[in-house]
Amino acid sequence: MTGRRLLSPARLVLAAVVVLAFVSPLYLTVVNAFKKEDDIVSSPAAPPVHPTLGNLSTALGRPDHLLQLGLRNSLVVVVCSVVLLIPLGSAFSFFVSRRRTRLRALVLAVLAAGLMIPPQVVLLPTIHILDFLGLDHSYPGLILSNLGGGYFSFAVFVYVGFMRAVPDEVVEAARLDGAGGLRIWWTIIMPLVRPATATVAIFLSLWIWNDFLNPQFILGPLQGQTITTGLYLSVGQFQMDYGQLFGIMFLAGVIPVAGYLAMQKQFIAGLTSGSAK
């Protein structure tokens, strides 16, 4: 009992350090987005004594429209990728979840490679395949590359965990009523796994939004940019405008935060439901 009491403060301190490590970049981005350049350089961790919107207006007023184009391109890539990944992943998961245990384990073991293999390993073969299909240096090629690998595997793992909890009697009753597999999946299974859909949508949206490697090498610097590659282009080689950089970073984070807040209820339900299954 005494040992547990001694460990409690240590755990509290460790938890505080971990939280601080995750929150500090967000804090620095928010406070420095509203500070002048001199204040950022002199005291980056201090709150803005005299807040200014100059960094945001400078980021929005760039002549190359880097922020606007980056946000638009990232939004298009994320929406198209997630809209395709959710039905593909859920339909495949419905098929796998109703198979025999050995076959399901084999399929999941193969898909686990998509999560374990680093994206850098398969980047060059992916570019060669897109080049063969005539989709290299294009947004359709970037979206197509997002449909495989770890993104698809993650969606399948989440959906299978939820769909295995759906009673077989529900599916069998629908089949007796004359419903086909496609109709059962869309009208019965998908509403039941709505929290899983929200979880998959949020995680995949954040991962694709923050992806730098694929847009940088698949699109190329001359074909356009997403918001992550736009941030990379905004970093000067010899001189750094920290105010403008923090302004771009702050505005780039508005859309993901707004999307998470809009789907927060379903996301939390998906996490709690998954932990109870």
NUZA-289655 format. One line per field, with one value per residue (C-alpha): z, x, y; residue number from 1. Coordinates in steps of 0.5 Angstrom, whole numbers, plus 500, padded with zeros to 3 digits. Example, Ala and Ser with C-alpha at 12.3 -4.5 7.8 and 13.67 -1.06 7.14 Angstrom:
z = [516/514]
x = [525/527]
y = [491/498]
pos = [1/2]
END
This chain:
z = [500/502/495/491/495/493/486/485/485/481/476/476/475/469/466/467/463/457/457/457/451/447/449/448/440/440/445/442/435/438/442/437/431/435/437/433/430/435/441/438/437/444/448/444/450/453/452/447/451/445/440/433/427/422/422/419/414/412/411/407/403/400/392/391/395/398/404/400/395/400/404/398/395/402/403/396/397/404/402/396/400/406/402/398/404/408/403/401/408/411/405/405/413/412/408/412/419/416/414/418/423/420/413/417/421/415/411/417/418/411/412/418/414/411/418/420/413/413/408/405/403/399/396/390/388/388/384/379/379/378/372/369/370/367/374/377/378/379/385/382/383/390/392/389/393/399/398/400/405/412/411/408/413/419/417/416/423/426/422/423/431/431/425/429/435/430/432/426/427/425/418/417/418/413/408/410/408/401/402/398/401/398/401/408/408/407/410/416/418/416/421/427/426/425/431/427/421/425/428/422/418/424/424/417/415/420/418/410/412/416/410/407/404/399/396/396/392/388/386/385/387/380/380/386/394/400/406/409/403/403/410/407/401/406/410/408/407/409/413/417/418/424/425/418/419/425/422/416/422/426/420/417/424/424/419/423/429/427/423/430/434/429/430/437/440/435/435/443/442/437/442/448/444/442/448/451/445]
x = [500/506/509/503/503/510/509/503/506/512/506/503/510/511/504/505/511/508/502/507/511/505/502/508/509/501/502/508/504/498/502/507/502/500/507/511/518/522/518/518/526/527/522/518/515/512/505/503/503/501/497/497/494/500/502/496/495/502/501/494/497/503/503/504/498/502/497/490/493/496/489/485/490/490/483/481/486/484/477/477/482/478/471/474/478/472/467/473/475/469/466/472/472/465/467/473/469/464/470/472/477/484/482/481/487/491/488/489/496/498/495/499/505/502/502/509/513/515/512/519/521/515/515/520/516/509/512/514/507/504/509/507/499/501/499/505/506/498/493/489/496/497/490/491/497/493/488/494/499/498/491/487/490/488/481/480/483/478/472/473/474/467/464/465/461/455/451/450/443/442/446/442/435/437/439/432/428/432/437/444/451/451/445/446/453/450/443/445/452/454/449/451/459/458/463/468/467/468/474/477/475/479/485/486/484/490/495/494/493/500/503/509/513/508/506/513/516/509/507/514/515/513/506/503/503/499/500/505/510/508/510/517/517/516/522/528/535/538/533/527/521/518/512/509/511/507/502/501/502/496/492/494/491/485/481/484/481/475/474/475/471/465/466/468/462/462/470/469/464/468/474/470/466/472/475/469/469]
y = [500/505/503/505/512/513/511/516/522/520/517/524/528/523/524/532/531/527/532/538/535/534/541/545/545/547/553/556/556/559/565/566/567/573/576/581/578/581/579/572/572/575/571/565/562/568/570/576/582/586/581/583/580/582/575/572/578/577/569/570/576/572/574/566/565/559/558/558/553/549/549/547/542/539/539/536/530/529/529/524/519/519/518/512/509/509/505/500/499/498/493/489/489/486/481/479/479/474/469/463/464/462/466/472/471/470/476/481/478/480/487/488/489/495/498/495/497/504/508/510/503/503/510/508/502/507/512/507/504/511/513/506/508/515/518/521/528/529/529/523/519/522/520/513/512/514/508/503/501/503/507/502/497/501/502/495/493/498/496/489/490/493/488/482/484/485/478/473/473/480/478/472/475/480/475/471/477/477/482/482/483/490/492/489/492/499/499/495/494/501/505/500/502/509/510/506/510/517/514/512/518/523/519/518/525/527/523/525/532/532/527/530/525/523/530/532/526/524/531/534/541/544/541/544/543/541/545/541/542/549/550/547/552/558/556/560/558/564/568/566/570/567/571/569/562/561/565/560/554/557/557/551/548/551/546/539/542/544/537/534/538/537/529/529/526/520/519/519/514/510/509/507/502/499/499/495/490]
pos = [1/2/3/4/5/6/7/8/9/10/11/12/13/14/15/16/17/18/19/20/21/22/23/24/25/26/27/28/29/30/31/32/33/34/35/36/37/38/39/40/41/42/43/44/45/46/47/48/49/50/51/52/53/54/55/56/57/58/59/60/61/62/63/64/65/66/67/68/69/70/71/72/73/74/75/76/77/78/79/80/81/82/83/84/85/86/87/88/89/90/91/92/93/94/95/96/97/98/99/100/101/102/103/104/105/106/107/108/109/110/111/112/113/114/115/116/117/118/119/120/121/122/123/124/125/126/127/128/129/130/131/132/133/134/135/136/137/138/139/140/141/142/143/144/145/146/147/148/149/150/151/152/153/154/155/156/157/158/159/160/161/162/163/164/165/166/167/168/169/170/171/172/173/174/175/176/177/178/179/180/181/182/183/184/185/186/187/188/189/190/191/192/193/194/195/196/197/198/199/200/201/202/203/204/205/206/207/208/209/210/211/212/213/214/215/216/217/218/219/220/221/222/223/224/225/226/227/228/229/230/231/232/233/234/235/236/237/238/239/240/241/242/243/244/245/246/247/248/249/250/251/252/253/254/255/256/257/258/259/260/261/262/263/264/265/266/267/268/269/270/271/272/273/274/275/276/277]
END
